[in-house]
Amino acid sequence: MSTTSRSTLIVYGRHAMREARLAAARGGQHGLQIMSFEQAAVRLAGGFARAIDEESLRAAIQTVLPETPMGELEDIKMLPGMIGAAADTLHKAWRAGIDLASRSDDHPRLEAIARLEAAVLAELPSGMMRSVDIVAVAISRITHAPAIFGSMEIVGLTELSPCWRPLLKALAEHIPMQWSSGPRPVPAWLKECGVSVARGDAEAPAIRSVSAATAYHEAVETLRWVRALLASGVSPADIAIATASPADYDDHFLALRADANIDLHFVHGVPAITTRDGQVAAALADIVVRGLSQSRLRRLAALCRDSAPLAVRRYWLIHPGFHCANPPRRDHPI
């Protein structure tokens, strides 16, 4: 593919990425690559560079934390929740572009976090790098940006973490860049980066409030509002239900969506036990952990009634004291 037909769209969030890819596929936009700014930085850094993901960071902290002296935090480092708190702290410091090692003398707790950071980085694979390290490597390869990205458009972002801003400024000097803010405000620091800004008209939607006594009542009124919009001809893709804490309403919407015959999509995901397969796994785990009982076995059998029979190898059913020299290869249903 020629670089003249290549372009890059930067969006934020998994749902926005899926929506943009679907729109690009429907529009036949060949040569358009859609990613987050972090993924773009990793792409430009090249090689085996990759960002530190949450799971790897937590695993590294769990490994090094018992052996790392934490100063003031020594008494609480083994308490529940310390691994998550340490991971969040490191992520926030990296996104803010804070050099913990150079600021370790400012406060004893900064020194403890810097010591933990050094131990974590030594534990992680060499290809996993902090945001500032990815930016440094990417800027050193900035001459490859036209071939990798073509032109770049940033859509739907209201802010960009400080750690990525030097790379954004460097990219603006080598490739055409546009920040499409729409009706949202544009950050003040963007003026110094040389990025063209495309603003949209401000929107003034009509606001209407409905009084509800409980969370369940709120969910009922919300689905009534959704049904009224659908009846008026509004596309389902243009209807969104938002709240500051979705977990308080998930159970109600899961129960009501079947009654309302409205297929709701939970962007943040749903618990596994709300699905039939999740209930089967929970029933099996209950038997494994607590042992066999008539009620537990009946629950598992009822959930597996409409599924295919379990298939196991014949020699799995042989008594442990006997040795099967030539176990059969075919699977036999129970």
Residue pairs with C-beta under 8 A, 6 or more apart in sequence:
1 31
3 146
3 147
3 150
4 150
5 30
5 31
5 150
6 31
6 33
6 149
6 150
6 151
7 31
7 32
7 33
7 149
7 150
7 151
7 152
7 153
8 32
8 33
8 34
8 35
8 40
8 149
8 150
8 151
8 152
8 153
9 20
9 24
9 32
9 33
9 34
9 35
9 152
9 153
9 155
10 35
10 36
10 37
10 40
10 152
10 153
10 154
10 155
10 157
11 17
11 20
11 34
11 35
11 36
11 155
11 156
11 157
12 36
12 37
12 156
12 157
14 267
15 267
16 156
17 34
17 35
17 36
20 34
20 155
21 34
24 32
24 34
31 150
33 149
35 43
37 154
37 157
37 160
37 164
37 168
38 51
38 131
38 134
38 164
40 149
40 152
41 131
41 134
41 135
41 138
41 164
41 167
42 49
42 50
42 51
42 134
42 138
43 148
43 149
44 138
44 141
44 142
44 144
44 145
44 148
44 149
44 167
45 129
45 134
45 137
45 138
45 141
46 137
46 141
46 144
47 127
48 126
48 127
49 127
49 129
49 134
49 137
50 127
50 128
50 129
51 128
51 129
51 131
51 134
52 94
52 124
52 128
52 129
52 130
54 87
54 91
56 124
56 125
56 128
57 87
57 90
57 91
57 120
57 124
58 83
58 84
58 87
60 120
60 123
60 124
61 83
61 86
61 87
61 90
61 116
61 120
62 83
63 123
64 116
64 119
64 120
64 122
64 123
65 77
65 78
65 82
65 83
65 86
65 116
66 77
66 78
67 119
68 77
68 115
68 116
68 119
69 112
69 115
70 77
70 112
70 115
70 116
71 108
71 109
71 111
71 112
71 115
72 108
72 109
72 112
73 109
73 112
76 82
86 113
86 116
89 113
90 113
90 116
90 117
90 120
93 100
93 113
93 117
94 130
94 131
94 132
94 163
95 131
95 161
95 162
95 163
96 161
96 162
96 163
97 131
97 132
97 161
97 162
97 163
99 132
100 110
100 113
100 114
100 117
101 114
101 117
101 118
103 110
103 114
104 110
104 111
104 114
104 115
105 111
121 130
129 137
131 161
131 163
131 164
132 163
135 163
135 164
135 166
135 167
138 167
139 166
139 167
139 170
142 170
142 171
142 173
142 174
143 174
145 171
145 174
145 175
146 174
146 175
149 171
149 175
150 175
151 175
151 176
151 177
151 178
152 171
152 175
152 176
152 177
152 178
153 177
153 178
153 179
153 180
154 177
154 178
154 179
154 180
154 195
155 180
155 182
156 180
156 182
156 184
157 179
157 181
158 181
158 184
158 185
158 187
159 187
160 168
160 187
165 189
165 193
168 177
168 193
168 195
169 192
169 193
169 194
171 177
172 193
172 194
172 195
173 194
176 196
177 195
177 196
178 195
178 196
178 197
178 198
179 186
179 190
179 195
179 196
179 197
179 198
180 198
180 200
181 197
181 198
181 199
181 200
182 199
182 200
183 199
183 200
183 201
183 202
183 203
186 197
186 199
190 197
210 221
210 225
212 218
212 220
212 221
215 248
215 249
215 252
216 252
218 249
218 252
219 249
219 252
219 253
219 256
220 256
222 241
222 253
223 253
223 256
223 257
223 260
223 262
226 239
226 241
226 260
226 262
227 260
227 262
229 239
230 236
230 239
230 262
241 253
241 264
243 249
246 266
246 268
250 266
250 270
250 271
253 264
253 266
254 270
254 274
257 263
257 264
271 278
272 278
272 281
273 279
273 281
273 282
276 303
279 303
280 300
280 303
280 304
280 307
283 296
283 299
283 300
283 303
284 300
286 296
286 299
287 293
287 296
287 297
287 300
290 296
304 310
309 333
309 334
310 333
310 334
311 331
311 332
311 333
311 334
312 331
312 332
312 334
313 327
313 328
313 329
313 331
313 332
314 327
314 328
314 330
314 332
315 324
315 327
315 328
318 324
